[in-house]
Amino acid sequence: MTTTPSKSKPSDERYLDVIRSALRVCLNYKPAFGQGRGDGISLERFQQIYGEDEFYSWFGLDSPLVYAAHKAAGGMTSIYRQIGMSCQLVFQNVLQDTLGLTATDAKWSYKVTVKGAKARTLALDGRIPLNKIRSTNARKRVEKWLVEAIDSVGLKGKAAAGLEGCVFEVRQGYKSNDAKRQNADVANAANAYANRYLPVMLLLSVQIPANLAERYQRAQWLILRGSVRGKSTDSTYTFCREVLAYDLAGFFRRNSDTIKSETLAVFEGLLK
């Protein structure tokens, strides 16, 4: 079944520029081959390094095909990362545009101090502070949703009372089983609650393994999956449509051809 794209909105081009800029960063990707954290190495430098290493040259690992394979594999990771980063920025813009938040209001960070080490600042990807929402109608929608979300994660008593809003970790999907990343997310949730915010994992796709979702739910994250159907307490796109009064799925649908063209151009550049 095909759908007729909705009419373009004034914000579309601004949001598309965010996505374009992020994707085009990937065109400059070069594999590092263990040569440090710089900008990667060129094909010529790769062939010199591997060609001078007799073991690698015996196996033919100094071939341009090996370079191309590493570039494509690393570039794929870079594309996923940039898609996620661009969507974080788009979502922050949506929060500002729909709720009247400032750029500062729509972000959240906190400091972690460990004895004997320098303090670190950790940040999440979005924030809705109730007292900063300018529109009365918008604030009522968010307040109503927050009550439902609190019930959804199972908060009771004092823990459920007095939350001042919510904070978001925005991801295109979650495929990693990195324990360090998971532990950091659990710590983020604890700090969010300590600062009177409900932590929300907002996924743009439905990609999250059941075991990870279960662990985050135990840490009382609210998980919004990238489904176009569902309730505002379990679907990213329903949340955006009903609570923020912005059709994020509609934005992606009507601009899909443009976004696909940009993504495929990056793939072609990486595979050359």
C-alpha positions in Angstrom: 0.0 0.0 0.0 1.4 3.4 -0.9 0.7 6.6 0.9 0.5 10.1 -0.5 3.2 12.3 1.1 1.9 15.2 3.1 2.7 18.8 2.2 6.1 20.1 3.1 6.3 22.2 6.3 8.4 25.3 6.9 10.7 23.4 9.3 11.4 20.6 6.9 14.3 22.1 5.1 15.9 23.1 8.4 15.6 19.6 9.8 16.8 18.1 6.5 19.9 20.3 6.6 20.8 18.8 10.0 20.5 15.2 8.5 22.4 16.2 5.3 25.3 17.7 7.3 25.6 14.7 9.6 25.6 12.2 6.7 28.1 14.0 4.6 30.6 13.8 7.5 30.9 10.1 6.6 32.3 10.9 3.2 35.5 11.9 4.8 35.8 8.6 6.7 39.2 6.7 6.4 40.0 3.6 8.4 42.8 4.0 11.0 44.2 0.4 10.9 45.4 0.8 14.5 47.4 3.9 13.7 46.0 6.1 16.4 42.9 8.3 16.7 43.7 10.8 13.9 41.7 11.2 10.7 42.5 7.8 9.4 45.1 6.8 6.7 45.0 7.0 2.9 45.0 4.0 0.6 48.6 4.8 -0.4 49.8 5.0 3.3 47.9 1.7 4.0 49.7 -0.1 1.2 53.0 1.2 2.4 52.4 0.1 6.0 51.0 -3.3 5.1 53.4 -3.8 2.2 56.4 -3.3 4.4 55.1 -5.8 6.9 56.2 -9.1 5.4 53.6 -11.2 7.2 50.7 -9.1 5.9 52.1 -9.0 2.4 52.5 -12.8 2.3 48.8 -13.1 2.8 48.0 -10.3 0.4 46.5 -8.1 3.1 48.1 -5.0 1.5 45.5 -5.3 -1.3 43.3 -2.2 -2.1 40.4 -4.6 -1.6 41.3 -5.0 2.0 41.4 -1.2 2.4 38.0 -0.9 0.6 36.5 -3.6 2.9 37.7 -1.8 6.1 36.5 1.6 4.7 33.1 0.2 4.0 32.8 -1.6 7.3 33.9 1.4 9.4 31.9 3.8 7.2 28.8 1.8 7.9 29.3 2.3 11.6 29.9 5.9 11.0 26.7 6.2 9.0 24.7 4.7 11.9 26.4 7.0 14.3 25.7 10.1 12.2 22.1 9.1 11.6 21.6 8.8 15.3 23.4 12.2 16.0 21.3 14.0 13.3 18.1 12.6 14.8 19.1 13.8 18.2 19.5 17.3 16.9 16.2 17.1 14.9 14.4 16.0 18.1 15.9 18.8 20.1 14.7 21.2 17.4 11.2 19.7 17.5 11.1 20.2 21.3 12.1 23.9 20.9 9.7 24.5 18.0 6.6 22.8 19.5 7.0 23.6 23.2 8.7 27.0 23.0 11.8 25.8 24.8 15.2 27.4 24.4 18.2 25.4 23.2 19.4 25.3 26.8 16.0 24.2 28.1 15.9 21.3 25.5 19.2 19.8 26.7 20.2 18.2 30.0 23.6 17.4 31.6 25.0 16.6 35.0 28.4 16.3 36.6 30.0 13.2 38.0 32.7 13.6 40.6 34.9 10.7 41.5 37.4 11.1 44.3 40.9 11.6 42.9 39.7 12.2 39.3 38.6 15.1 37.3 34.8 15.8 37.3 33.1 14.7 34.1 30.0 16.2 32.5 27.5 13.6 31.1 24.6 14.7 28.8 21.4 13.2 27.5 19.8 14.2 24.2 16.7 16.1 25.1 14.7 17.5 28.0 11.2 18.7 28.7 11.1 20.9 31.9 7.4 21.4 32.6 7.9 24.9 34.0 9.6 26.1 30.8 6.8 25.1 28.4 5.2 28.4 27.2 1.9 27.2 25.8 -0.7 26.3 28.4 -2.3 23.7 26.1 1.1 22.1 25.4 2.0 22.0 29.1 -1.4 20.3 29.9 -0.7 17.6 27.2 2.8 16.9 28.6 1.5 16.8 32.2 -1.2 14.4 31.3 1.3 12.2 29.4 3.8 12.3 32.3 1.2 10.9 34.7 0.5 8.0 32.3 4.3 7.5 31.7 4.9 7.4 35.5 2.2 4.7 35.8 3.7 2.8 32.9 7.1 2.5 34.5 5.6 1.5 37.8 6.6 4.4 40.0 4.7 4.7 43.2 4.5 7.0 46.2 7.2 9.6 46.8 9.2 8.4 43.7 6.2 9.3 41.5 5.4 12.6 43.1 7.0 15.9 42.1 8.7 14.9 38.9 9.5 18.2 37.0 9.6 16.8 33.5 11.5 14.2 31.5 14.8 13.7 29.8 15.5 11.7 26.6 18.2 9.4 25.3 17.6 9.5 21.5 18.9 6.6 19.3 18.2 5.4 15.8 18.1 1.9 17.3 19.9 -0.2 19.9 21.9 -3.2 18.7 24.9 -3.0 21.1 25.4 -5.5 23.9 28.2 -3.3 25.3 28.0 -3.8 29.1 29.8 -0.5 29.7 27.2 1.4 27.7 24.3 -0.3 29.5 25.8 0.5 32.9 26.2 4.1 31.9 22.5 4.2 30.8 21.4 2.7 34.1 23.5 5.4 35.9 21.9 8.1 33.7 18.4 6.9 34.8 19.4 7.1 38.4 20.7 10.6 38.0 17.6 11.6 36.1 15.4 10.5 38.9 17.7 12.2 41.5 17.1 15.5 39.5 13.3 14.9 39.4 13.2 13.9 35.7 11.6 10.7 34.1 14.3 9.1 31.9 12.9 8.2 28.4 14.7 6.0 25.9 13.4 7.3 22.5 14.1 5.0 19.6 13.5 6.0 16.0 13.4 2.3 14.9 12.1 -0.8 16.6 15.6 -2.3 16.9 16.3 -3.2 20.5 16.9 -6.7 21.8 14.4 -8.0 24.3 17.0 -8.6 27.0 18.3 -5.0 26.8 14.8 -3.6 26.9 14.1 -5.7 30.0 17.2 -4.4 31.8 16.3 -0.8 31.0 12.7 -1.3 32.1 14.0 -2.7 35.4 16.0 0.5 35.8 12.7 2.3 35.2 13.5 3.8 31.9 10.4 4.5 29.8 11.1 3.0 26.3 9.5 4.5 23.3 10.0 2.3 20.2 10.0 3.5 16.6 6.5 2.1 15.8 4.1 4.3 13.9 1.3 2.8 15.9 0.7 2.3 19.6 0.2 4.5 22.7 2.1 7.7 23.5 3.8 5.8 26.3 5.3 3.1 24.1 5.5 4.6 20.5 8.0 7.4 19.6 5.8 8.6 16.7 2.6 8.5 18.6 4.3 10.5 21.4 5.5 13.1 18.9 2.1 13.3 17.3 -0.1 13.4 20.3 2.1 15.0 23.0 4.3 17.4 21.0 1.7 17.9 18.3 4.3 17.3 15.6 4.1 14.4 13.1 7.7 13.2 13.1 6.8 10.1 11.0 5.2 12.4 8.5 8.4 14.4 8.2 10.4 11.3 7.5 7.8 10.0 5.0 7.5 13.1 2.9 11.2 13.7 2.8 12.2 10.0 2.4 13.3 10.4 -1.2 15.7 13.2 -0.3 17.1 11.4 2.8 17.6 8.1 0.8 19.4 10.0 -1.9 21.8 11.5 0.6 22.4 8.2 2.3 23.0 6.3 -0.9 25.4 9.0 -2.1 27.4 8.4 1.1 27.4 4.6 0.5 28.6 5.1 -3.1 31.4 7.4 -1.9 32.6 4.9 0.7 32.6 2.0 -1.7 34.7 3.9 -4.4 
